[in-house]
Amino acid sequence: MADHSHSISGKVVLIAGGAKNLGGLLARDLAAHGARAVAIHYNSNSAKAEAEQTVAAIQRTGARAFSFQADLTTAGAMEKLFTDAKAAMGSIDIAVNTVGKVLKKPMSEISEAEFDEMSAVNSKAAFFFLKEAGKAVSDNGKICTLVTSLLGAYTPFYAAYAGTKAPVEHYTRAASKELGGRGISVTAIGPGPMDTPFFYPAEGADAVAYHKSAAALSPSSKTGLTDIEDIVPWIRFLVSEGWWMTGQTILVNGGYTTK
């Protein structure tokens, strides 16, 4: 008989960056699959309306829903997010970090301030997310972080983006080893270039055209890019029945890059 303790049904979820795009779709999806409570985090007031829409969509499934605004680039803010979410919901079984920032520039043009911001959002926040998730998530819980398929690419111009996401691969390995004794699995997913508002501002027309044709499965995709609908089932699987996968960074990109 299947082990139903690893299903989504009845679980309590926290999603950093859960107001819109991939995080918002994931929040709705996990609620639709039976999560009993979902907390979403959003970074700034500009996302407040979308956060409220996502909360309402979760509530329509019958699940409880909460939203929290925070800049997660300090350890204190991350600790407060987990403390507040756990106080609101009583426990946390699944924690997913979708937070990230893209920068496409030659290294010669990247300022120290830009590098520091990329490092804070992509690396530091991910480290402290895993730290706090490890403390807050229930035994046999699940933790997943979004990275990028550029970790498997040989390319210019993304040094500050892929470079500040790269440490998360080791954070994931270390956390999985440290938390494995409690039955907690820890994974990272690296999507290919995604059809979201985050993608287009960083890319010129020629680059967009290239990305839309670069994946092996691009001809079968509605946009040629990785669609958020193609990533959500992978996250859902890894934080449920796919729990035996841990410590791994998985590139889910339709054959865009491979390691």
C-alpha positions in Angstrom: 0.0 0.0 0.0 1.2 3.5 -0.8 2.6 5.7 2.0 0.0 8.5 2.1 2.0 10.4 4.8 3.9 11.9 1.9 0.9 13.3 0.1 0.0 17.0 0.0 -3.3 16.4 1.7 -3.5 18.1 5.1 -0.1 19.6 4.9 0.9 23.2 5.8 3.0 25.1 3.3 5.2 28.2 3.2 6.2 29.7 -0.1 8.7 32.6 -0.3 7.9 34.6 -3.4 4.5 33.0 -3.5 2.4 35.9 -4.6 2.6 35.6 -8.4 4.2 33.9 -11.4 5.7 30.5 -10.5 5.2 30.9 -6.7 1.6 32.0 -7.1 0.7 29.1 -9.3 2.4 26.7 -7.0 0.5 28.1 -4.0 -2.8 27.6 -5.8 -1.8 24.1 -7.0 -0.8 22.8 -3.6 -4.0 24.1 -2.1 -5.9 22.4 -4.9 -4.1 19.2 -4.0 -5.2 19.3 -0.4 -2.9 21.5 1.6 -4.8 22.7 4.6 -2.9 26.0 5.0 -0.6 28.0 2.8 1.4 31.1 3.7 2.8 33.2 0.9 5.6 35.8 1.2 6.0 38.8 -1.1 8.8 41.3 -1.2 7.2 44.7 -1.8 4.0 46.7 -2.0 4.0 46.4 -5.8 3.0 42.7 -5.3 0.5 43.3 -2.6 -2.6 43.1 -4.9 -1.4 39.9 -6.5 -0.7 38.4 -3.1 -4.3 39.2 -2.0 -5.6 37.6 -5.2 -3.5 34.5 -4.5 -4.7 34.4 -0.9 -8.3 34.6 -2.1 -7.7 31.8 -4.7 -6.3 29.5 -1.9 -9.2 30.2 0.3 -11.6 29.2 -2.4 -10.2 25.7 -2.3 -11.1 25.5 1.4 -7.6 26.0 2.7 -6.5 28.6 5.1 -4.2 31.3 3.6 -1.9 34.0 4.9 0.4 36.5 3.3 3.5 38.2 4.7 5.5 41.0 3.3 9.3 41.1 3.9 12.7 41.9 2.3 14.4 38.5 3.0 18.0 39.7 2.5 18.6 39.8 6.2 18.8 36.8 8.6 16.4 38.6 11.0 13.8 39.1 8.4 13.9 35.4 7.3 13.7 34.3 10.9 10.7 36.5 11.5 8.9 35.2 8.3 9.2 31.6 9.6 8.2 32.6 13.2 5.2 34.5 12.0 4.1 31.9 9.5 4.4 29.1 12.1 2.5 31.2 14.6 -0.3 31.7 12.1 -0.6 28.1 10.9 0.7 26.1 13.9 3.2 24.2 12.0 5.1 24.0 8.6 5.4 20.8 6.7 6.6 22.1 3.3 8.8 25.2 2.6 9.6 26.4 -0.9 11.8 29.3 -1.9 11.1 30.8 -5.3 12.9 34.1 -4.6 15.5 35.2 -7.2 16.8 38.1 -9.2 18.2 38.1 -12.7 21.0 40.3 -14.1 22.5 39.9 -17.6 25.6 42.0 -18.0 29.3 41.5 -18.9 31.4 41.1 -15.8 33.2 44.3 -16.8 30.0 46.3 -16.4 28.8 44.9 -13.1 29.1 47.3 -10.1 29.9 46.3 -6.6 26.4 47.4 -5.6 24.8 45.2 -8.2 26.9 42.2 -7.2 26.0 42.7 -3.5 22.3 42.8 -4.4 22.5 39.7 -6.5 24.4 37.9 -3.8 21.9 39.0 -1.1 18.8 37.9 -3.0 20.1 34.7 -4.7 22.6 33.3 -2.2 22.3 34.9 1.2 18.5 34.7 1.3 18.6 31.1 0.1 21.1 30.1 2.8 19.0 31.6 5.6 15.8 30.2 4.1 17.3 26.7 4.4 18.6 27.5 7.9 15.2 28.7 9.2 13.3 26.0 7.3 15.5 23.4 8.9 14.5 24.7 12.3 10.8 25.2 11.6 9.8 22.4 9.3 8.2 19.3 10.9 9.9 16.0 10.9 9.5 14.2 7.5 8.9 17.6 6.0 10.1 18.9 2.6 12.2 21.8 1.5 12.8 23.0 -2.1 14.6 26.0 -3.6 14.4 27.4 -7.1 17.7 27.9 -8.8 18.4 28.1 -12.6 19.4 25.8 -15.4 22.2 28.2 -16.2 24.1 26.2 -13.5 24.6 23.7 -16.4 25.4 26.3 -19.1 28.6 27.6 -20.6 27.7 31.1 -21.4 28.8 34.8 -20.9 26.8 37.6 -19.2 25.2 35.7 -16.4 28.1 35.5 -14.0 26.3 37.5 -11.2 23.0 35.6 -11.7 24.1 32.0 -12.1 27.2 32.6 -10.0 25.1 33.7 -7.0 22.7 30.8 -7.5 25.5 28.3 -7.7 26.2 28.1 -3.9 22.6 27.0 -3.4 23.5 23.7 -4.9 25.9 23.0 -2.0 23.6 24.5 0.6 21.1 22.0 -0.6 23.5 19.1 -0.3 24.6 20.2 3.2 21.1 20.8 4.5 19.9 17.5 3.2 22.7 15.7 5.0 22.1 17.7 8.2 18.3 17.2 8.2 18.1 13.7 6.8 18.0 12.2 10.3 14.6 13.8 10.8 13.3 12.5 7.5 13.4 15.9 5.8 14.2 15.9 2.1 15.9 19.0 0.6 16.1 19.6 -3.2 16.7 22.4 -5.7 15.0 22.8 -9.1 16.7 24.7 -11.9 14.1 25.8 -14.6 15.1 26.9 -18.0 14.4 30.4 -19.2 10.7 30.9 -18.1 7.9 32.7 -19.8 7.4 35.2 -17.0 7.8 39.0 -16.6 11.2 38.4 -15.0 12.6 37.0 -18.2 12.0 39.6 -20.9 13.5 42.8 -19.4 16.9 41.1 -19.1 17.0 39.9 -22.7 17.2 41.6 -26.1 15.1 40.5 -29.0 17.8 38.2 -30.5 18.4 36.5 -27.1 14.7 36.0 -26.6 14.5 34.3 -30.1 17.5 32.1 -29.2 16.1 31.0 -25.9 12.7 30.2 -27.5 14.4 27.7 -29.8 17.3 26.4 -27.6 15.6 23.6 -25.7 15.2 20.2 -27.3 11.5 20.3 -26.6 11.0 24.0 -27.6 9.0 23.0 -30.7 6.4 21.3 -28.5 6.2 24.2 -26.0 3.5 26.9 -26.3 6.1 29.6 -26.0 9.4 27.7 -26.7 10.4 28.6 -23.2 9.9 26.8 -19.9 6.4 27.4 -18.8 5.6 27.7 -15.1 2.9 25.1 -15.6 5.7 22.6 -16.5 7.7 23.3 -13.3 4.9 23.2 -10.7 4.3 19.4 -11.1 8.0 18.7 -10.4 7.9 20.8 -7.2 4.7 19.1 -6.1 6.2 15.7 -6.7 9.4 16.5 -4.8 7.5 17.8 -1.8 5.2 14.8 -1.7 5.7 11.3 -3.0 9.1 12.2 -4.5 10.5 12.6 -1.0 13.2 9.9 -1.5 15.0 12.3 -3.8 17.2 14.6 -1.6 20.4 16.6 -1.8 20.0 17.0 -5.5 19.8 19.9 -7.9 17.5 19.0 -10.8 17.5 20.9 -14.1 14.0 20.9 -15.5 14.2 22.7 -18.8 13.0 20.7 -21.8 16.6 19.9 -22.8 17.9 23.5 -22.7 21.1 22.5 -20.7 22.3 19.5 -18.9 25.1 18.7 -16.5 
